[in-house]
Amino acid sequence: MRPSISIEFEPVIGLEVHLQLNTKTKIFCGCANTFGREPNSHTCPVCLGLPGTLPVLNKKALEYAIKIALALHCEVNPLIKFDRKNYYYPDLPKGYQISQYDLPIAQHGLLVISSGGQAKKIRIRRGHLEEDAGKLIHDDSLGCSLVDYNRTGTPLMEIVTEPDLHSSQEAYDYLHILKLTLQYLDVSDCDMEKGSLRCDANVSLREKGSTTLGTKTELKNMNSFKAVKTALDFEIRRHQEVLQNGERVVQETRLWNETKGTTFSMRSKEEAHDYRYFPEPDLVPFVVDKKMIDAARQTLPEMPDVKLQRLIRDYQIPDYDAGILIQDPALADFFEQCAKANKGIESKKICNWIQGALLQELNARKKSVTTISLTVQNFTDLILKVENGALSNLAGKDVLKYIIDSGKSVDAVIQEKGLAQVSDDQTLDGIVENVIKENEKVVQQVKEGKASAIGFLVGQAMKKTEGKANPKKIGDLFRRRLLNE
C-alpha cells in the first residue's frame, strides 16, 4: 500500500443545469410539450427521427433562451447555429441530439451568490438550446427497460458555469439563486421531480494555492438541490482519499445513489470529440435580430436581487423578511398590495402574518396565494381586527382558515363562527374573579413578587373564553387586582 500523503486540497466545481422550457410545443416539431401523458402518445415523425422529416425551430423557445441569456448577463451571439451531437442510446431515436456547440445562443454571463456573507460572482460559460431525449423506465418485474419518447424533442436550455465554485454549499446556493431567477422569468416550472430542471456536476480537487485543475468526475442522477450538495460532499471526500493514498483519480461519469449515499461508476467520461459534432444540415445558421433581443429585454421582470433591495428600501422591512418574500414572486406582490392598501398597518406586521399564518395555510394546502380565495381586502381587514382587539391572535388564525375556504368577508365569518373577542370589562371581571378563586397558590406567588406567574392566570382565563378574550385586558385586570397596578 502506498503511504498516505498529507496535502490540503481545494474542491473545484462546475455545474451544468438542463432547463426544460415551458413552450406549448416541442422545439423542432408541433407535438404538445406536456408532462405525465400516456407513454409515446405525444410523438410524430419529426421527433422520432423518421427518414425524410425536417426540423423547424420553435420561435418561442428561441425567445425564452434570449430572455434567460439577458437575465444572466450573457452576451447573446448575433450568429448562431445548431449541431448534431452523435451518440447512441435507446432513448435517442435519431442516434444524435440536435444541440449547439461552437455558436451557442448565450455566453460570458454571471450570477451573483452570497458566500460566507460576501457577494461572489459565478461566471457562466455558455447557455445553449437543444432537444431533450426520451425517458427510460427500468421495470424489474418484467426484467426489461421500456422507453417513453414523449419527452423527446422537449426544448432545453443548458446553462454551464465556469469552475468557479469551491464547496458543495456554494453549488447549493448557486442552484437556489438560478432557480429563483428562472422562476421570475416564467420560462419553466423548474420542477425537479418532473425533470424540468436537472443538474450535473463536475468536480475535481487541486492543491490549495494551485491554478492547475485536477482530474474531474461528472456526477449525474441527482434529483434535488440537497442531493447535489450531498453527492458533492461524498465525491470530494472520495477524491481526497484517492489522492492522499498517492493514487490517481479516474476521469469518469458517476451516478449518485440516494439510498446508499454513495456514487458509483457509470462510464468513462466523454470529451467533445467523442460526440463527433458537426453542423446540423437541416437547420442553417442564422442571425439573431437586434429587434428580437430588444423585445425580449422589454419583457424582463424585476429580478429577485433588485426586488429584495427595493422591498427593504420602500417598506422598511428587515433583510430576512424581504428574503422570505422574494422566494415567491406572487407572495411578494401580495405583500405589496397589502402594504399599499392604506389601512395604517405596519409593513412589518403584514410580513409577520404572511410568513406565519398565511404561509402555514399555503404549505398545508400545497397551494399558491394566487390559487386560494384570499383577497387583499379580507387579509388586511383581518390584521386590523386583531390589531384593534376585535379578535384575539388565535381566533384571527381561525378566521384566516375560514375566509380562505369560503371567500366570505372577515365580519361574516366572525359572526357566523362566534369568534368575536370578549372585551367588555364586566364579563372579563367575572372571568378573572373565577380564575383567582380556582388558583389560590398561583395567586399567592404573584402577591409574593413572582409577577411572571400572571401568565399562567391569563392562560386559564383564555381557556375559559375559548381564546376569545382580549389577553392584554385580562393581564391588566389581574395586575390591577393582585398588584394594585
C-alpha positions in Angstrom: 0.0 0.0 0.0 1.2 3.5 -0.9 1.9 5.8 2.0 -0.8 8.5 2.8 0.1 12.0 1.5 -0.7 15.0 3.7 -1.8 17.7 1.3 -4.5 20.3 1.7 -6.8 20.2 -1.3 -9.4 22.6 -2.7 -12.5 21.5 -4.5 -13.2 22.9 -7.9 -16.8 22.6 -9.1 -18.7 23.4 -12.3 -22.4 22.9 -12.8 -24.5 22.1 -15.9 -28.2 22.8 -15.5 -30.6 21.5 -18.0 -33.8 23.5 -18.0 -37.0 22.4 -19.8 -38.7 25.4 -21.4 -42.5 25.6 -20.9 -43.4 26.2 -24.5 -46.7 24.8 -25.8 -45.0 22.6 -28.4 -41.6 20.8 -28.7 -38.5 22.6 -30.1 -38.5 21.2 -33.6 -42.0 19.9 -34.2 -45.6 20.6 -33.4 -46.1 17.9 -30.7 -47.5 19.1 -27.4 -44.9 19.8 -24.7 -46.7 18.3 -21.8 -45.9 16.1 -18.8 -47.5 13.0 -17.5 -49.4 11.8 -20.6 -49.7 8.2 -21.7 -46.3 6.9 -22.9 -45.5 7.6 -26.6 -48.8 9.5 -27.2 -47.1 12.8 -28.0 -44.8 11.8 -30.8 -44.5 12.4 -34.5 -42.2 11.5 -37.4 -40.0 14.6 -36.7 -39.3 14.0 -33.0 -38.9 10.2 -33.7 -36.4 11.0 -36.4 -38.1 9.1 -39.2 -36.4 9.4 -42.7 -37.3 12.5 -44.8 -38.5 14.7 -41.9 -37.2 18.2 -41.4 -36.9 20.1 -38.0 -38.3 23.7 -37.7 -37.1 25.8 -34.8 -39.7 26.8 -32.2 -39.7 30.7 -32.1 -40.9 30.8 -28.5 -38.1 28.6 -27.4 -35.6 31.0 -29.0 -37.3 34.0 -27.3 -37.1 32.2 -24.0 -33.5 31.5 -24.5 -32.7 35.1 -25.3 -34.7 36.2 -22.2 -32.7 33.8 -20.0 -29.4 35.0 -21.5 -30.2 38.6 -20.7 -31.3 37.8 -17.2 -28.0 36.1 -16.6 -26.0 39.0 -18.1 -24.8 36.9 -21.0 -23.8 38.1 -24.4 -26.4 37.0 -27.0 -24.5 35.7 -30.0 -25.6 37.5 -33.2 -24.9 34.4 -35.3 -26.0 31.0 -34.0 -26.2 27.5 -35.4 -27.3 24.1 -34.4 -25.1 20.9 -34.4 -25.5 17.2 -34.2 -24.2 15.6 -31.1 -23.8 12.0 -32.1 -24.2 9.1 -29.6 -26.3 6.0 -29.3 -28.7 5.4 -26.5 -32.2 3.7 -26.6 -33.9 7.0 -25.6 -32.4 8.9 -28.5 -34.3 7.7 -31.6 -32.3 9.6 -34.2 -28.9 8.4 -32.9 -28.0 12.0 -32.4 -29.2 15.0 -30.5 -29.7 18.4 -32.1 -27.7 20.8 -29.8 -25.4 23.8 -30.1 -21.6 23.5 -30.0 -19.3 26.4 -31.1 -22.0 29.1 -31.7 -24.4 28.9 -28.7 -27.2 31.4 -28.1 -25.5 32.8 -25.0 -22.1 33.0 -23.4 -19.9 35.0 -20.9 -22.6 35.6 -18.3 -22.6 35.7 -14.5 -24.8 35.1 -11.4 -24.0 36.6 -8.0 -24.4 34.5 -4.9 -23.8 35.1 -1.2 -20.8 33.1 0.0 -19.8 33.5 3.7 -21.7 36.8 3.9 -19.9 38.1 0.8 -21.1 38.6 -2.7 -19.4 36.2 -5.1 -19.7 36.2 -8.9 -20.1 32.9 -10.6 -19.2 33.1 -14.3 -21.5 31.4 -16.8 -19.5 29.9 -19.7 -22.4 29.4 -22.0 -26.1 28.7 -22.5 -27.3 26.7 -25.4 -30.5 25.3 -26.8 -31.0 21.7 -27.5 -33.6 19.0 -27.6 -34.2 16.6 -24.8 -34.0 12.8 -25.1 -36.7 10.3 -24.2 -37.1 8.6 -20.8 -36.0 5.0 -20.0 -38.2 3.2 -17.5 -36.5 0.2 -15.8 -39.1 -2.4 -14.9 -37.7 -5.0 -12.6 -40.9 -7.0 -12.5 -40.7 -7.5 -16.3 -36.9 -7.8 -16.3 -36.6 -5.2 -19.1 -36.4 -1.5 -19.8 -39.2 0.5 -21.5 -38.8 3.7 -23.4 -41.2 6.7 -23.5 -40.5 9.1 -26.3 -43.0 11.8 -25.2 -40.1 13.8 -23.7 -38.1 13.5 -26.9 -37.7 16.9 -28.6 -38.7 18.9 -25.5 -36.8 22.3 -25.6 -33.9 22.5 -23.3 -31.7 25.4 -22.3 -28.4 24.1 -20.9 -26.6 26.6 -18.6 -22.9 25.8 -17.9 -20.8 27.6 -15.3 -17.1 28.1 -15.2 -15.3 26.1 -12.5 -15.8 28.9 -10.0 -17.5 27.0 -7.2 -15.3 25.7 -4.4 -17.7 24.0 -2.0 -20.9 22.0 -2.0 -22.6 24.9 -0.2 -21.7 27.3 -2.9 -23.1 24.9 -5.5 -26.3 24.7 -3.5 -26.6 28.5 -3.2 -25.9 29.0 -6.9 -28.7 26.5 -7.8 -31.1 28.2 -5.5 -30.5 31.7 -6.9 -30.5 30.3 -10.5 -33.8 28.6 -10.0 -35.4 31.7 -8.4 -34.2 33.8 -11.3 -35.7 31.4 -13.8 -39.0 31.2 -11.9 -39.2 35.0 -12.1 -38.8 34.8 -15.9 -41.7 32.3 -16.1 -39.9 30.2 -18.7 -40.1 26.9 -16.9 -41.9 25.4 -13.8 -38.4 24.3 -12.6 -39.9 21.2 -11.1 -37.0 18.7 -10.4 -39.5 15.9 -9.6 -40.9 16.2 -13.2 -37.4 16.5 -14.6 -38.0 20.1 -15.7 -34.7 21.2 -14.0 -31.8 18.7 -13.9 -28.3 19.3 -12.7 -25.0 17.6 -13.5 -21.9 18.5 -11.5 -18.2 18.3 -12.5 -15.9 18.1 -9.5 -12.1 17.9 -9.1 -9.5 18.6 -6.4 -6.3 20.6 -6.6 -3.6 21.5 -4.2 -4.6 24.7 -2.3 -3.0 27.7 -4.0 -2.5 25.9 -7.3 -4.2 27.1 -10.5 -3.8 23.7 -12.2 -7.1 21.8 -12.4 -7.2 18.2 -11.2 -8.9 15.2 -12.9 -12.6 15.7 -12.8 -15.5 13.3 -12.5 -19.1 14.1 -13.6 -22.0 13.4 -11.2 -25.5 12.6 -12.5 -28.8 11.3 -11.2 -29.3 14.0 -8.6 -33.0 14.9 -8.2 -32.8 17.7 -5.7 -30.5 20.5 -4.6 -29.9 18.7 -1.4 -28.9 15.6 -3.3 -26.4 17.7 -5.4 -24.9 19.0 -2.1 -24.7 15.6 -0.5 -23.3 13.9 -3.6 -20.6 16.6 -4.0 -19.6 16.1 -0.3 -19.3 12.4 -0.9 -17.3 12.8 -4.1 -15.0 15.4 -2.6 -14.2 13.0 0.3 -13.6 10.2 -2.2 -11.2 12.3 -4.3 -9.3 13.3 -1.1 -8.9 9.6 0.0 -7.7 8.6 -3.5 -5.2 11.5 -3.7 -3.9 11.2 -0.2 -3.2 7.5 -0.8 -1.0 8.5 -3.7 -3.4 7.2 -6.3 -4.9 8.9 -9.4 -8.5 9.9 -9.9 -10.1 8.3 -12.9 -12.0 10.7 -15.2 -15.4 9.2 -15.5 -19.2 9.8 -15.1 -20.6 8.6 -11.8 -24.2 8.2 -10.7 -25.5 9.2 -7.3 -27.3 6.5 -5.3 -29.6 8.3 -2.9 -30.4 5.2 -0.8 -26.8 4.2 -0.2 -25.5 7.8 -0.1 -22.6 6.9 -2.5 -21.6 7.5 -6.1 -20.7 4.6 -8.4 -19.1 4.5 -11.8 -21.3 4.6 -14.9 -18.9 5.1 -17.8 -15.7 6.7 -18.8 -16.1 10.5 -19.2 -16.5 11.6 -22.8 -14.7 14.5 -24.4 -16.3 16.8 -27.1 -14.5 14.9 -29.9 -16.2 11.7 -28.8 -19.5 13.1 -29.9 -18.3 13.9 -33.4 -20.1 17.2 -33.5 -20.9 18.6 -37.0 -23.3 21.3 -38.2 -27.0 20.3 -38.4 -27.6 20.3 -42.2 -31.3 20.8 -41.9 -31.1 24.0 -39.8 -28.9 26.7 -41.4 -27.0 29.2 -39.3 -29.0 32.4 -38.8 -28.6 35.9 -37.3 -30.5 36.8 -34.1 -32.2 40.1 -35.0 -31.4 43.0 -32.6 -35.1 43.8 -32.6 -35.8 40.3 -31.1 -33.2 40.9 -28.4 -34.6 44.4 -27.6 -38.1 42.9 -27.5 -37.0 40.2 -25.0 -35.3 42.8 -22.9 -38.6 44.7 -22.6 -40.3 41.6 -21.2 -37.8 41.1 -18.4 -39.4 41.3 -14.9 -37.8 42.8 -11.9 -35.1 40.3 -10.9 -35.1 38.9 -7.3 -31.9 40.7 -6.2 -33.4 44.0 -7.3 -36.7 43.3 -5.7 -35.0 42.4 -2.4 -33.3 45.8 -2.1 -36.4 47.7 -3.2 -38.7 46.0 -0.6 -36.2 46.8 2.1 -35.9 50.4 1.0 -39.6 51.1 0.2 -41.2 49.3 3.1 -38.5 49.5 5.8 -38.7 45.7 6.4 -35.7 43.6 7.7 -33.5 41.9 5.2 -34.7 38.5 6.5 -38.4 39.3 5.8 -37.6 40.6 2.3 -35.6 37.5 1.6 -38.6 35.3 2.5 -41.0 37.3 0.4 -38.9 37.2 -2.8 -38.8 33.4 -2.8 -42.3 33.6 -4.3 -43.0 36.4 -6.7 -46.8 36.1 -6.2 -46.3 36.3 -2.4 -44.1 39.4 -2.8 -46.7 41.0 -5.0 -49.5 40.2 -2.5 -47.4 41.8 0.3 -47.0 45.0 -1.7 -50.7 45.2 -2.5 -51.5 44.8 1.3 -48.9 47.4 2.2 -50.4 49.8 -0.4 -53.9 49.3 0.9 -53.5 52.4 3.1 -55.1 50.9 6.2 -52.4 52.1 8.6 -50.9 48.6 9.2 -47.2 48.5 9.7 -45.4 46.7 6.9 -43.6 44.5 9.4 -46.9 43.3 10.9 -48.1 42.3 7.4 -44.8 40.4 6.9 -45.4 38.6 10.2 -48.9 37.5 9.1 -47.7 36.4 5.7 -44.7 34.5 7.0 -46.6 32.9 9.8 -50.2 32.1 9.5 -50.6 32.6 5.7 -47.5 30.5 4.7 -48.7 27.8 7.1 -52.0 27.6 5.4 -50.4 27.7 1.9 -48.0 24.9 2.8 -50.7 22.8 4.3 -52.8 23.1 1.2 -49.9 23.0 -1.2 -51.2 26.0 -3.0 -50.1 29.5 -4.0 -51.6 32.7 -2.8 -52.9 33.2 -6.3 -55.0 30.0 -6.2 -56.8 30.5 -2.9 -59.9 32.6 -2.0 -58.0 35.3 -0.2 -58.3 39.0 -1.2 -56.1 41.9 -0.1 -59.2 43.4 1.4 -60.0 40.4 3.5 -56.4 39.8 4.7 -55.8 43.4 5.7 -59.3 43.6 7.4 -58.3 40.5 9.4 -55.0 42.0 10.5 -56.8 45.2 11.6 -59.3 43.3 13.6 -56.5 41.6 15.6 -54.6 44.8 16.0 -57.7 46.7 17.2 -58.6 44.0 19.7 -61.8 42.8 18.0 -60.2 39.4 17.5 -57.6 37.5 19.5 -54.5 36.4 17.6 -55.6 32.8 18.0 -59.1 33.5 16.7 -57.5 35.5 13.9 -55.7 32.4 12.6 -59.0 30.5 12.7 -60.7 33.3 10.7 -58.0 33.1 8.1 -58.7 29.4 7.5 -62.4 30.1 7.1 -62.0 33.0 4.7 -59.6 31.0 2.6 -62.1 28.1 2.5 -65.2 30.2 1.9 -64.1 33.5 0.4 -66.5 35.2 2.8 -65.7 38.5 4.5 -64.0 38.7 7.8 -67.1 40.2 9.5 -69.3 37.5 8.1 -67.0 34.7 9.4 -66.7 36.3 12.8 -70.4 36.5 13.2 -71.1 33.0 11.7 -68.5 31.3 13.9 -69.0 33.4 17.0 -65.3 34.3 17.2 -65.6 38.0 18.2 -63.2 38.8 21.0 -64.6 39.3 24.5 -63.5 42.8 25.7 -66.2 44.2 27.9 -65.0 44.8 31.5 -68.0 43.3 33.3 -67.6 39.9 31.5 -63.8 39.9 31.9 -64.1 40.9 35.6 -66.2 37.8 36.3 -63.8 35.5 34.5 -60.8 37.0 36.4 -62.6 36.5 39.7 -63.3 32.9 39.0 -59.7 32.2 37.9 -58.4 33.9 41.1 -60.6 31.7 43.3 -59.6 28.5 41.5 -55.8 29.1 41.6 -55.0 30.3 45.1 -51.4 29.0 45.2 -50.5 30.8 41.9 -52.3 34.0 43.2 -50.1 33.8 46.3 -47.0 33.5 44.2 -48.0 36.7 42.3 -48.6 38.6 45.5 -45.2 37.5 46.8 -43.5 39.0 43.8 -43.5 36.4 41.1 -45.1 38.6 38.5 -44.4 36.1 35.7 -47.0 33.8 37.2 -49.6 36.1 35.9 -49.0 34.5 32.5 -50.4 31.2 33.9 -53.5 33.0 35.2 -54.1 34.8 31.8 -53.8 31.4 30.1 -56.5 30.0 32.4 -58.8 32.9 31.6 -58.2 32.4 27.9 -59.2 28.8 28.2 -62.5 29.7 29.9 -63.3 32.0 26.9 -62.1 29.5 24.3 -59.5 32.0 23.2 -62.0 34.8 22.7 -60.9 37.1 25.5 -58.6 40.1 25.0 -55.3 38.8 26.6 -54.0 42.3 27.2 -57.1 43.4 29.1 -57.1 40.1 31.0 -53.5 40.7 32.1 -54.2 44.3 33.1 -57.2 43.2 35.2 -55.0 40.5 37.0 -52.3 43.1 37.7 -54.8 45.6 39.0 -56.5 43.1 41.3 -53.4 41.4 42.6 -50.6 44.0 42.4 -52.6 47.2 42.6 -51.1 48.5 39.4 
